[in-house]
Amino acid sequence: MGIGNIAMSQFKTPPSIVAKTRIFERKFLWGVAFNSSWATYKDQLSDSAFYRPSLGGGVRAEYYFNPSLGVTFGVGIQQRGTGIYTPDLDQSIGNPDSTGRLRYRMTTFDFPVQLVYRYPKNILPNTRISALLGADFSVIHNALRVWKSVDDGFHELSDFSSNFEKFDIPLRVGFGLDAEVGHGSLFRLQLYGEISNKKLYTHPITGIKSNQQVLLGVDFSVLF
């Protein structure tokens, strides 16, 4: 019996040299994503608003119809909002609310769905150009306002969530590089941007709508 097993083993390829499917040829990939971004509201006091840092991340899965075209699905959490230059609105002694201290902060649960195009040839060793286009289905968890103060830390948060719509579907685009790391994983680095398809905030007194989200940044993904 032992002799038979030895004889049959001569016709098997050792596991260490079995050919692996290259990452660019795989049908299904999954992994994690993280972004470092800048956010603002497009029409919120446009002459006074400025971009503020925002972070986000989540998990991602991709399916490829062929090596150059696929679709990606994600689930994550994202910070959004804007900074506002203001005069001294508090006007109390020792508690100045000077220019640049007003912040609007929003947290959303995101479900991005995008088409993925990957150039079929390497532009660098094991590296190809990639582009993504789609929509980010967002659920607005909260929207807060705060004045920062270097004297006493943060002022009390004001919750404006009830004045914001609960759902948004920003257009999302990205462009960058996909790099194969060995045969087991793919590293993606992209510049990306998002813009809302509607104004999300309704003023409780005037009824005027405003606050169209804009998000610009760098997206990092590791897929397996």
trRosetta pair geometry for C-beta under 8 A, 3 or more apart (Angstrom, degrees):
i j d omega theta_ij theta_ji phi_ij phi_ji
1 4 5.7 -53 -153 32 32 113
1 5 6.7 31 152 -17 64 103
2 5 5.8 -53 -151 34 35 111
2 6 6.5 35 153 -19 66 105
3 6 5.7 -55 -152 36 33 112
3 7 6.4 34 151 -21 66 106
4 7 5.6 -55 -149 35 32 112
4 8 6.4 28 156 -16 67 106
5 8 5.9 -55 -145 38 31 107
5 9 6.3 37 155 -28 64 106
6 9 5.7 -53 -150 28 30 115
6 10 7.5 43 150 -32 58 93
7 10 6.1 -44 -171 8 37 115
8 11 6.2 -61 -170 33 49 105
8 12 7.2 43 140 -21 73 107
9 12 5.5 -56 -151 30 49 114
13 17 6.2 -112 174 80 100 94
13 18 5.7 119 112 -84 122 76
14 17 5.4 58 73 21 94 97
14 18 7.6 -138 96 -34 46 78
15 18 5.6 -33 -150 -6 42 117
20 183 4.6 94 90 151 135 143
20 184 7.8 -33 159 -73 155 67
21 25 5.4 -125 -178 87 91 109
21 26 5.5 112 125 -79 122 81
21 183 7.9 133 78 180 37 106
22 25 4.8 74 64 14 84 107
22 26 7.5 -136 95 -28 42 83
22 180 6.8 -16 -175 -134 96 150
22 183 6.1 -89 -113 -137 56 86
23 26 5.8 -39 -153 3 37 118
23 29 7.5 60 -165 -98 88 125
23 180 4.8 169 43 -122 126 98
23 181 8.0 45 -22 36 159 57
23 183 6.7 180 -32 -166 87 43
23 184 7.4 16 -69 97 111 8
23 185 6.7 7 -98 119 143 8
23 186 4.7 165 164 -60 142 101
23 223 7.8 124 -165 95 119 98
24 67 5.6 45 153 -154 85 109
24 118 7.2 -155 -143 131 96 147
24 128 6.8 92 -113 0 132 143
24 178 7.6 122 -96 120 94 130
24 180 6.3 -67 -31 -68 97 125
24 186 7.8 122 -66 -97 61 127
25 67 5.7 -30 -103 -95 54 111
26 29 6.0 102 100 -61 126 89
26 64 7.0 103 98 28 54 130
27 63 6.4 2 161 -155 77 70
27 64 5.4 -139 -142 56 41 85
28 61 7.4 -14 -167 -173 89 92
28 62 7.1 158 -154 86 44 58
28 63 5.6 -10 -101 -105 73 71
28 64 7.6 -143 -60 16 32 80
29 61 7.2 166 91 -156 53 48
29 62 4.5 -2 59 56 97 104
29 64 7.7 48 -2 -20 102 107
29 186 6.6 -23 -144 28 148 129
29 223 4.2 38 165 166 121 125
29 224 6.6 151 -156 67 77 30
30 59 7.3 7 -177 177 93 99
30 60 6.9 172 -153 93 53 55
30 61 4.6 -11 -105 -106 89 77
30 62 7.3 -172 -75 20 44 68
30 223 6.5 154 79 -149 14 82
30 224 6.2 -32 67 56 67 82
31 59 7.3 -175 104 -154 28 68
31 60 5.8 -16 66 62 69 93
31 185 7.6 103 -97 -149 138 99
31 186 7.8 -138 -21 60 156 84
31 221 6.1 104 96 176 125 87
31 222 4.9 -146 -179 99 135 56
31 223 3.7 -131 -2 -101 137 47
31 224 5.4 131 -78 2 99 76
32 57 7.1 14 176 -178 95 104
32 58 7.4 -170 -152 104 67 30
32 59 5.7 -46 -104 -106 62 60
32 60 7.0 138 -123 16 11 89
32 221 7.1 -178 93 -146 42 62
32 222 5.9 5 54 53 82 91
33 57 6.1 -179 97 -148 60 63
33 58 5.8 -7 58 61 96 68
33 59 7.3 147 16 -120 85 10
33 60 4.9 63 -23 -23 119 127
33 74 6.4 -32 27 -131 143 135
33 76 6.8 -72 72 -73 106 147
33 219 6.3 -7 -171 -174 109 99
33 220 6.9 158 -156 85 58 50
33 221 4.4 -18 -102 -99 86 88
34 55 7.8 -18 -171 -170 87 91
34 56 7.4 163 -156 93 47 51
34 57 4.2 -7 -107 -103 68 110
34 219 7.6 158 84 -156 38 55
34 220 5.1 -15 64 62 86 100
34 221 7.8 170 21 -79 59 46
35 55 7.0 161 86 -157 64 48
35 56 4.8 -1 53 62 103 94
35 57 6.8 -175 16 -73 66 60
35 78 7.8 4 56 -120 123 99
35 192 7.2 -67 -126 50 134 126
35 217 5.1 94 172 108 106 134
35 218 6.5 169 -150 85 72 45
35 219 4.5 -27 -95 -101 102 68
35 220 7.1 171 -85 18 46 69
36 53 7.5 -27 -172 -158 81 98
36 55 6.2 -15 -109 -108 57 76
36 217 5.6 -169 94 -169 44 120
36 218 5.5 -3 57 56 88 94
36 220 8.0 31 0 -5 91 107
37 53 7.5 128 82 -161 47 52
37 54 4.7 -36 81 73 96 91
37 55 7.1 164 28 -90 83 26
37 56 6.6 6 9 11 126 107
37 79 7.9 173 61 71 109 87
37 215 5.3 10 170 -175 143 91
37 216 6.3 151 -160 82 88 34
37 217 2.8 -87 -103 -44 71 147
37 218 7.4 -165 -77 27 60 51
38 51 4.0 31 168 171 113 128
38 52 6.9 152 -154 67 70 22
38 53 6.3 -44 -100 -98 66 42
38 54 6.6 134 -119 19 14 90
38 215 7.5 158 79 -154 43 49
38 216 5.3 -20 60 67 91 88
38 217 6.0 157 10 -74 62 88
39 51 6.4 137 59 -152 25 76
39 52 6.0 -36 61 61 80 75
39 53 7.9 33 16 145 85 9
39 54 4.2 38 -10 -14 120 144
39 79 7.0 -143 -3 119 150 76
39 80 4.7 -170 -158 -150 154 56
39 81 5.4 80 104 49 128 51
39 82 6.4 -112 120 -72 80 58
39 213 7.1 -29 -161 -161 102 90
39 214 6.8 154 -154 86 54 60
39 215 5.1 -10 -103 -104 86 75
39 216 7.9 174 -80 24 41 63
40 44 7.5 -151 169 46 79 110
40 49 5.3 114 -166 151 114 119
40 50 6.8 -119 -103 134 126 17
40 51 4.7 -78 -44 -92 112 61
40 52 7.1 123 -78 10 71 73
40 81 7.8 -16 -107 114 28 41
40 82 4.2 71 -142 -111 57 103
40 83 7.6 -58 -108 27 89 65
40 214 5.2 -11 64 61 79 107
41 44 3.5 46 91 0 127 123
41 49 6.1 -118 58 -136 79 155
41 81 7.6 -40 -36 -174 94 32
41 82 4.5 -88 4 -23 83 144
41 104 6.8 -1 -19 72 127 146
41 201 7.9 -4 -143 2 147 129
41 210 7.1 64 158 146 130 90
41 211 4.4 -51 -147 -134 135 64
41 212 6.4 115 -168 52 71 43
41 213 6.4 -43 -108 -93 64 44
41 214 7.2 153 -117 15 14 87
42 46 7.3 -2 155 -100 48 103
42 195 7.0 50 -54 -146 138 102
42 196 7.7 -141 2 37 122 100
42 212 4.1 -34 38 77 117 102
42 213 7.3 1 -13 63 93 6
42 214 5.1 104 -63 -32 89 116
43 46 5.9 -34 -135 -57 41 107
43 199 6.9 -44 51 -109 132 114
43 210 5.2 -130 100 -152 103 86
43 211 7.1 -100 64 -44 82 20
43 212 5.5 56 9 17 101 102
44 49 5.2 97 85 -75 87 139
44 82 5.8 154 68 54 138 159
44 84 7.2 -85 133 -87 110 112
44 104 7.2 -65 164 13 167 155
44 201 7.8 53 -90 33 110 143
44 210 5.7 115 -87 149 68 118
44 211 5.2 41 -64 -89 113 68
45 48 4.1 -34 145 49 116 109
45 49 5.3 133 81 -40 82 89
45 84 5.9 60 66 -135 142 109
46 49 6.0 -42 -119 23 28 112
48 84 5.4 36 129 -161 107 76
48 85 4.4 -131 -162 53 85 88
48 86 7.1 73 179 -69 137 55
49 82 5.0 -22 -157 173 110 135
49 83 6.9 129 -162 76 58 52
49 84 5.8 -31 -100 -99 60 68
49 85 7.8 -128 -62 10 16 79
50 82 7.2 135 63 -176 37 85
50 83 4.6 -33 67 74 88 106
50 84 7.6 174 19 -84 76 21
50 85 6.8 70 -13 -33 112 94
50 100 7.5 -12 33 -124 140 84
51 82 7.3 -65 -110 -133 30 71
51 83 7.2 4 86 22 15 102
51 216 7.5 -46 -130 44 142 109
52 81 6.0 -36 60 94 128 99
52 82 6.1 144 6 -155 109 23
52 83 4.3 123 -60 -32 113 100
52 103 6.5 88 -99 -131 169 100
54 78 7.1 43 156 175 116 78
54 79 4.0 -157 -156 96 88 98
54 80 5.8 45 -139 -92 156 30
54 81 6.7 158 -85 33 122 86
54 215 6.8 -80 72 -132 143 100
54 217 7.5 -111 70 -58 88 144
55 79 5.5 46 48 20 57 124
56 76 6.0 80 170 142 96 127
56 77 6.4 -156 -143 99 77 49
56 78 3.6 4 -111 -113 132 73
56 79 6.1 -148 -62 19 82 68
56 110 7.1 26 -167 14 135 142
57 76 5.6 -150 114 -151 29 121
57 77 7.0 -4 59 54 61 75
58 74 5.5 100 97 174 128 101
58 75 5.2 -156 -180 97 129 47
58 76 2.0 -111 -35 -85 136 94
58 77 6.4 141 -71 9 100 56
58 110 6.8 -136 -24 69 154 99
59 74 6.7 172 89 -150 45 70
59 75 5.6 -1 55 56 88 89
59 76 7.0 173 20 -71 48 83
60 72 6.0 -1 -174 -175 108 109
60 73 7.1 159 -155 84 60 45
60 74 4.4 -21 -102 -99 80 94
60 221 6.1 -33 40 -139 152 125
60 223 6.9 -69 89 -91 111 103
61 72 7.1 164 86 -153 40 62
61 73 5.3 -13 62 61 89 94
61 74 7.6 173 21 -80 61 48
62 70 5.4 59 174 137 100 137
62 71 6.9 174 -150 88 66 40
62 72 4.4 -23 -98 -100 91 82
62 73 7.5 176 -81 20 44 64
62 116 6.3 7 -146 -1 125 154
62 223 6.6 -8 19 -141 123 149
63 70 5.7 -177 94 -161 41 102
63 71 5.7 -6 58 56 87 85
64 67 6.6 42 163 -102 140 23
64 69 6.9 129 -156 86 75 41
64 70 3.5 -56 -99 -82 62 122
64 116 7.5 -68 -97 76 84 121
65 69 5.2 -26 52 94 107 96
65 70 6.1 -180 6 -94 69 55
65 71 7.9 59 -26 -9 97 89
66 69 5.6 35 50 40 87 88
67 118 7.0 -93 150 80 66 118
67 120 6.1 86 102 -124 114 85
68 117 6.4 8 164 -158 81 66
68 118 5.4 -143 -139 66 49 72
68 119 7.2 10 -131 -138 101 8
68 120 4.9 -42 -77 -69 118 90
69 115 7.3 -20 -161 -174 85 99
69 116 7.1 148 -157 84 37 66
69 117 6.0 -7 -101 -107 70 66
69 118 7.7 -150 -58 25 32 76
70 115 7.5 153 87 -162 39 56
70 116 4.5 -14 67 59 86 113
70 118 7.6 14 13 -2 103 109
71 113 7.3 -1 -178 -172 102 81
71 114 7.1 167 -155 88 60 41
71 115 5.9 -39 -102 -106 70 52
71 116 6.6 -170 -86 10 16 90
72 112 7.4 0 109 113 98 100
72 113 7.4 173 87 -148 57 39
72 114 5.1 -10 56 61 99 89
72 115 7.9 149 16 -118 80 6
72 116 5.3 77 -22 -41 108 120
72 132 6.8 -38 33 -129 133 124
72 134 7.8 -150 60 2 87 155
73 111 7.6 -13 -169 -177 82 79
73 112 7.5 166 -154 89 35 60
73 113 5.7 1 -107 -105 71 76
74 110 7.0 -1 107 116 107 97
74 111 6.7 173 84 -153 63 37
74 112 4.4 11 46 51 116 93
74 113 7.8 -155 24 -65 74 43
75 109 7.9 -8 -168 179 76 90
75 110 7.5 157 -155 88 32 60
75 111 5.9 2 -101 -106 64 74
76 109 7.6 172 92 -158 37 54
76 110 5.0 -17 68 62 84 102
76 112 7.6 -3 25 3 112 101
77 107 6.8 -4 -175 -173 99 96
77 108 7.3 165 -155 87 54 46
77 109 5.9 -31 -101 -106 70 59
77 110 6.9 166 -97 14 16 88
78 107 7.3 157 81 -155 47 51
78 108 5.0 -18 62 63 96 93
78 109 7.9 159 19 -99 80 13
78 110 5.0 45 -7 -23 121 131
78 138 7.4 -65 47 -123 128 116
78 215 7.6 -4 173 -126 134 159
79 105 7.0 -38 -161 -160 97 88
79 106 7.2 130 -168 78 49 56
79 107 6.1 -28 -104 -100 58 68
80 105 7.8 130 79 -165 49 43
80 106 4.1 -30 72 71 95 109
80 107 7.5 178 24 -79 79 21
80 108 6.1 26 -1 -3 122 113
80 213 5.6 -16 -171 -140 141 125
80 215 6.2 -72 -114 -78 97 115
81 103 6.5 36 152 176 137 83
81 104 4.5 -173 -159 101 94 69
81 105 4.4 -30 -78 -106 156 34
81 106 4.9 166 -66 10 79 80
81 143 7.9 156 -98 -142 91 76
82 103 7.6 180 91 -152 42 53
82 104 5.1 16 48 49 77 108
83 100 6.6 14 164 -157 123 63
83 102 6.9 126 -167 83 59 62
83 103 5.6 -28 -106 -102 68 70
83 104 7.8 -157 -78 23 24 72
84 102 4.1 -39 64 87 101 118
84 103 7.5 -167 17 -77 82 24
84 104 7.0 63 -21 -14 111 98
85 99 4.9 6 -156 -158 87 88
85 100 5.5 -3 -105 -65 72 59
85 102 7.7 -147 -55 36 5 105
86 89 5.8 -28 154 -27 132 112
86 97 6.5 -27 94 135 123 102
86 98 7.9 159 80 159 76 19
86 99 6.5 -177 56 -110 43 45
86 100 7.9 -146 24 -10 68 24
86 101 7.1 -80 44 52 106 77
86 102 4.8 65 -9 -12 131 132
87 99 7.4 0 -93 -70 31 76
88 91 5.4 109 129 -74 104 65
88 96 5.5 -60 -121 -153 114 81
88 97 5.4 127 -143 58 53 73
88 98 6.0 -11 -80 -85 84 57
89 97 4.9 -48 40 80 80 143
89 102 7.9 57 8 -73 136 125
89 147 7.5 -142 55 -90 116 147
90 95 5.4 -88 128 116 146 101
90 96 7.0 175 58 -142 115 22
90 97 4.4 118 -1 -12 104 116
90 147 7.1 177 -42 110 120 170
90 155 8.0 -153 -80 -95 137 147
92 95 4.5 6 79 52 104 114
94 151 6.5 171 170 175 71 158
95 149 6.5 -25 -156 -134 69 152
95 151 6.5 -135 -108 72 50 142
95 152 6.8 -21 -114 12 91 130
96 149 7.4 143 68 -131 55 100
96 151 7.4 103 32 -9 77 134
97 101 5.7 -142 -163 75 63 132
97 102 7.2 54 177 -61 109 88
97 147 4.8 -38 -128 -164 112 144
97 149 7.1 -62 -93 -83 62 98
97 155 7.8 -4 -96 -34 111 147
98 101 6.0 83 64 -8 56 124
101 147 5.3 47 128 -166 105 76
101 148 4.5 -135 -160 58 87 79
101 149 6.6 58 -166 -73 144 51
102 145 7.3 -12 -169 -168 90 95
102 146 7.8 162 -152 88 48 41
102 147 5.6 -27 -96 -102 63 75
102 148 8.0 -145 -65 14 18 77
103 145 7.1 162 87 -153 54 49
103 146 5.2 -14 62 63 100 84
103 147 7.6 164 18 -94 76 26
103 148 6.4 55 -9 -25 117 103
104 143 7.0 -3 -177 -174 95 90
104 144 7.3 161 -158 84 50 46
104 145 5.5 -21 -103 -99 68 75
104 160 7.9 -40 -139 39 100 138
104 211 7.8 -118 148 -122 161 123
105 143 7.4 165 87 -154 48 44
105 144 4.7 -16 62 62 96 96
105 145 7.7 175 19 -83 76 27
105 146 6.8 4 1 13 118 109
106 140 6.4 -47 -168 -144 112 99
106 142 7.0 -171 -142 94 52 52
106 143 4.7 -6 -102 -106 89 77
106 144 7.6 178 -75 21 43 66
106 164 7.6 153 -118 -128 120 169
106 213 7.6 -92 62 -101 154 123
107 140 7.8 114 81 -162 49 56
107 141 4.6 -44 98 60 96 117
107 142 5.4 23 41 47 101 84
108 138 4.4 -3 177 -168 139 109
108 139 6.2 148 -163 71 78 44
108 140 5.3 -40 -102 -101 90 49
108 141 6.2 -180 -104 3 28 86
108 168 7.4 -60 -127 44 146 115
109 138 7.1 145 73 -157 46 57
109 139 4.5 -12 57 57 99 104
109 141 6.0 91 -20 -49 90 109
110 136 5.3 -22 -157 -177 110 106
110 137 7.2 133 -161 74 54 51
110 138 5.2 -18 -102 -101 73 79
110 139 7.9 -153 -69 24 33 69
111 136 7.2 140 67 -168 43 55
111 137 4.3 -28 68 68 100 103
111 138 7.5 -169 24 -73 71 36
111 139 7.9 47 -5 -10 104 95
112 134 6.5 105 179 94 83 123
112 135 7.2 -173 -143 101 61 39
112 136 4.3 -25 -94 -108 84 78
112 137 7.3 -176 -80 21 28 67
112 172 5.8 -42 -136 47 116 167
113 134 5.1 -138 102 172 55 138
113 135 6.0 0 58 60 87 78
113 136 7.9 171 20 -92 58 34
113 137 6.9 30 1 -8 103 106
114 132 4.4 35 152 -178 143 103
114 133 6.0 149 -158 72 94 25
114 134 3.0 -141 -101 8 60 134
114 135 7.6 175 -78 23 69 39
114 172 6.3 -84 -82 90 121 113
114 174 7.5 22 -169 22 163 111
115 132 6.9 164 80 -150 49 56
115 133 5.4 -14 54 62 96 82
115 134 5.9 151 6 -63 63 101
116 130 6.5 -16 -168 -168 93 109
116 131 7.6 152 -156 80 47 45
116 132 5.5 -17 -101 -99 67 83
117 130 6.8 159 86 -156 52 57
117 131 4.9 -9 59 59 100 93
117 132 7.7 -172 22 -76 69 37
117 133 7.9 15 0 8 105 101
118 128 5.4 61 180 118 96 132
118 129 7.2 160 -154 88 53 50
118 130 4.7 -17 -102 -103 78 87
118 178 5.8 -23 -129 18 120 147
119 123 6.9 41 88 -36 146 107
119 128 5.0 -163 64 -174 86 97
119 129 4.2 47 -1 53 128 93
119 130 7.4 -119 5 -69 77 44
120 128 7.6 17 -107 -141 1 139
121 128 7.0 151 88 -115 28 103
122 125 6.5 26 173 -123 142 17
122 126 6.4 -7 -121 -46 131 13
122 127 5.9 83 -153 56 87 50
122 128 5.8 -84 -105 -71 47 79
123 127 6.1 -69 58 101 77 90
123 128 6.4 118 4 -121 88 40
123 129 6.0 52 -11 -31 139 92
124 127 3.9 0 65 53 96 127
124 177 7.9 4 31 -149 121 134
124 179 7.9 -26 80 -108 114 99
126 179 6.1 66 119 -163 90 69
126 180 4.1 -104 -176 53 107 101
126 181 8.0 131 142 -64 138 30
127 177 5.6 -3 -173 -173 106 115
127 178 7.0 162 -153 84 56 49
127 179 4.6 -13 -103 -103 89 81
127 180 7.4 -136 -69 15 46 73
128 177 7.2 148 78 -156 34 66
128 178 5.1 -16 63 60 86 99
129 175 7.8 -7 -173 -170 95 81
129 176 7.7 -180 -151 108 61 23
129 177 6.4 -50 -105 -102 44 60
129 178 7.7 33 119 17 5 84
130 174 7.9 -2 114 113 91 100
130 175 7.6 176 93 -148 54 41
130 176 6.1 -16 62 71 88 65
130 177 6.7 115 18 -142 91 11
130 178 4.5 75 -30 -26 131 107
130 188 6.4 -48 53 -136 151 111
130 190 7.0 -75 85 -84 103 116
131 173 7.8 -16 -174 -171 88 83
131 174 6.8 167 -156 91 47 62
131 175 5.0 -1 -110 -105 83 75
132 172 7.3 -26 121 123 106 96
132 173 6.8 161 89 -158 68 39
132 174 4.1 12 48 51 106 105
132 175 7.7 -147 26 -62 68 43
132 190 6.9 14 15 -153 116 165
132 192 7.4 -15 63 -110 117 113
133 172 7.6 162 -151 92 33 63
133 173 5.4 6 -107 -112 71 78
133 174 7.8 -151 -62 29 45 66
134 172 5.7 -16 74 64 69 99
135 169 5.1 2 -178 179 124 95
135 170 6.9 156 -157 82 67 42
135 171 6.2 -48 -103 -107 70 42
135 172 6.2 136 -126 14 16 95
136 169 7.0 162 71 -157 49 47
136 170 4.9 -9 51 61 106 93
136 172 4.6 86 -30 -40 103 133
136 194 5.8 -25 17 -126 140 135
137 167 7.6 -21 -170 -163 77 100
137 169 5.6 -9 -103 -109 59 85
138 167 6.9 145 84 -159 61 52
138 168 4.5 -17 65 66 113 90
138 169 7.0 -173 20 -82 81 34
138 170 6.5 33 -8 4 129 97
139 166 6.6 -7 -154 162 71 82
139 167 6.1 -24 -105 -102 58 71
140 143 6.5 -3 176 -42 122 102
140 161 7.3 173 133 -145 106 86
140 164 5.5 -106 133 125 159 128
140 165 6.9 105 17 94 141 55
140 166 5.5 -144 47 -151 96 37
140 167 7.1 -134 3 -66 90 22
140 168 6.5 68 -44 -3 105 107
140 200 7.2 130 -63 -169 155 136
141 161 7.9 -60 127 -127 38 129
142 159 6.7 -61 -163 -141 107 98
142 161 4.8 -60 -139 -83 60 127
143 159 7.5 106 77 -165 57 57
143 160 4.9 -64 104 78 103 88
143 161 5.0 149 33 -88 79 56
143 163 7.6 -99 76 63 135 83
143 164 4.6 101 0 -19 149 149
143 201 7.6 -167 157 -92 164 105
144 157 4.9 -24 -165 -168 123 113
144 158 6.7 139 -163 72 66 49
144 159 5.8 -34 -104 -102 77 55
144 160 6.9 157 -106 20 22 82
144 161 7.7 -3 -60 -47 62 88
145 157 7.2 137 68 -163 44 62
145 158 4.4 -21 60 62 98 105
145 160 5.9 55 -16 -16 105 121
146 154 5.7 -12 -180 -167 129 108
146 155 6.0 167 -163 64 73 84
146 156 7.8 -146 -122 102 85 25
146 157 5.1 -37 -79 -105 104 68
146 158 7.2 178 -71 19 52 75
147 154 7.7 145 81 -160 48 60
147 155 4.4 26 59 19 90 136
148 154 6.0 -39 -113 -107 60 71
148 155 7.6 -121 -75 6 17 86
149 152 5.2 6 100 47 129 74
149 153 6.5 19 68 66 87 24
149 154 7.0 156 27 -104 81 19
149 155 6.2 85 -10 -41 115 87
152 155 8.0 70 87 -75 107 62
154 157 7.6 10 148 -56 123 78
159 162 7.6 67 129 -2 94 88
160 163 4.9 -47 179 39 85 115
160 164 6.5 85 123 -25 86 100
160 201 7.3 9 146 -131 127 114
161 164 5.8 -65 -154 34 38 109
163 201 5.8 34 129 -154 100 78
163 202 5.7 -142 -173 61 80 70
163 203 7.4 33 -167 -108 132 18
163 204 5.8 -83 -103 -54 122 93
164 200 5.2 15 -153 150 89 100
164 201 5.5 -33 -96 -93 74 68
164 202 7.9 171 -92 15 27 74
164 211 7.4 -70 -113 94 98 149
165 168 6.8 115 93 -62 112 83
165 198 7.4 -2 35 102 159 125
165 200 4.9 -117 33 -150 98 71
165 202 7.8 87 -44 -16 82 102
168 196 5.4 -53 -167 -129 124 105
168 197 7.4 160 -169 35 76 79
168 198 7.0 -145 -128 51 84 94
168 200 6.0 -30 -80 -92 125 123
168 213 6.7 62 168 17 161 133
169 196 7.9 99 65 -149 39 63
169 197 5.6 -14 77 18 82 127
170 194 4.1 53 139 178 140 105
170 195 5.8 162 -155 77 99 22
170 196 4.9 -58 -92 -87 88 44
170 197 6.6 -174 -107 -17 34 77
170 213 6.1 -74 -82 82 130 115
170 215 7.2 49 161 22 168 113
171 194 6.7 165 80 -149 48 59
171 195 5.7 -9 51 57 95 79
171 197 6.5 101 -26 -64 88 94
172 192 6.7 8 -173 -179 88 114
172 193 7.4 178 -145 91 52 43
172 194 4.8 -14 -97 -98 78 91
173 192 6.5 176 93 -150 46 70
173 193 5.8 -6 58 56 88 84
173 194 8.0 169 21 -80 62 47
174 190 4.1 38 177 157 113 140
174 191 6.8 166 -151 85 67 42
174 192 3.7 -22 -97 -98 93 98
174 193 7.7 168 -79 17 57 55
174 219 6.1 -39 -129 31 139 138
175 190 6.2 142 68 -153 22 93
175 191 5.9 -19 63 60 78 89
175 192 7.7 156 16 -83 54 57
176 188 6.6 103 93 178 123 78
176 189 5.0 -138 170 102 137 57
176 190 3.2 -141 5 -101 135 57
176 191 5.9 145 -68 10 102 63
176 192 8.0 -54 -22 -48 119 81
176 219 7.6 -156 0 61 153 90
177 188 7.2 -180 92 -145 49 53
177 189 5.5 3 54 56 90 91
177 190 7.6 -172 25 -74 48 63
178 186 5.7 -9 -170 -176 97 116
178 187 7.6 150 -158 79 48 44
178 188 5.1 -16 -103 -99 71 86
179 186 7.0 149 75 -161 42 63
179 187 4.8 -21 63 64 98 94
179 188 7.6 178 20 -79 69 37
179 189 7.7 16 1 6 110 99
180 183 7.5 12 175 -103 114 34
180 185 7.9 143 -158 87 52 44
180 186 6.0 -35 -101 -105 52 75
181 184 7.2 -51 93 64 81 73
181 185 4.8 -21 62 77 108 92
181 186 6.9 175 14 -99 86 20
181 187 5.4 66 -31 -14 121 107
182 185 6.8 44 54 30 96 78
184 224 6.6 -10 160 -139 78 87
185 222 6.1 0 179 -174 126 88
185 223 6.6 154 -161 81 73 45
185 224 5.1 -34 -105 -96 85 70
186 221 7.9 1 105 110 89 97
186 222 7.4 158 80 -156 51 44
186 223 4.6 -15 59 62 101 98
186 224 7.7 -164 19 -72 76 28
187 220 7.8 -22 -168 -165 86 82
187 221 7.4 157 -158 85 41 58
187 222 5.8 -12 -104 -104 69 72
188 219 7.5 -16 116 112 100 94
188 220 7.3 151 85 -160 64 37
188 221 4.1 -1 55 56 109 104
188 222 7.8 -160 22 -70 76 29
188 223 6.9 34 -8 -3 113 111
189 218 7.1 -11 -168 -173 82 101
189 219 7.6 158 -154 83 36 58
189 220 6.0 -2 -105 -107 70 69
190 218 7.2 157 84 -157 44 55
190 219 4.7 -14 64 58 96 102
190 221 7.8 14 8 4 107 107
191 217 7.7 -170 -149 106 57 28
191 218 6.1 -36 -99 -101 56 66
191 219 7.8 161 -103 16 7 83
192 216 7.6 -179 94 -147 51 45
192 217 6.3 -16 61 67 83 67
192 218 7.5 129 19 -119 83 18
192 219 4.9 28 1 -13 132 122
193 214 7.6 -18 -169 -169 96 79
193 215 6.7 159 -156 88 50 60
193 216 4.9 -3 -108 -104 90 74
193 217 7.8 141 -86 19 53 55
194 213 7.0 -12 115 119 103 105
194 214 7.1 163 87 -155 64 36
194 215 4.2 8 50 52 105 105
194 216 7.9 -152 27 -64 63 44
195 212 7.0 23 -175 153 84 104
195 213 6.9 174 -148 93 39 64
195 214 5.3 1 -105 -106 80 72
195 215 7.7 -161 -67 25 43 68
196 199 7.5 120 109 -80 135 27
196 200 6.5 -88 -156 -37 163 108
196 212 4.7 -150 60 -163 116 71
196 213 4.2 95 -34 39 114 84
196 214 7.6 -88 3 -57 83 49
198 212 7.0 -156 112 -111 22 92
199 209 4.0 113 102 147 131 105
199 210 5.5 -52 -164 -119 124 7
199 211 6.0 102 -164 58 76 57
199 212 5.2 -59 -94 -62 64 84
200 209 7.8 135 41 -168 16 95
200 211 4.9 -75 55 100 88 105
200 212 7.1 141 -4 -93 86 38
200 213 6.8 30 -8 -27 136 97
201 209 6.7 144 79 -155 51 56
201 210 5.2 -32 68 68 105 71
201 211 3.8 63 5 22 115 134
202 207 6.3 -15 -174 -151 99 45
202 208 7.4 160 -151 78 54 31
202 209 5.4 -26 -95 -94 69 73
203 206 4.4 11 94 49 135 91
203 207 6.2 -54 67 1 84 13
203 208 4.8 19 16 49 124 79
203 209 7.8 -132 0 -69 78 27
203 210 7.3 44 -40 11 97 108
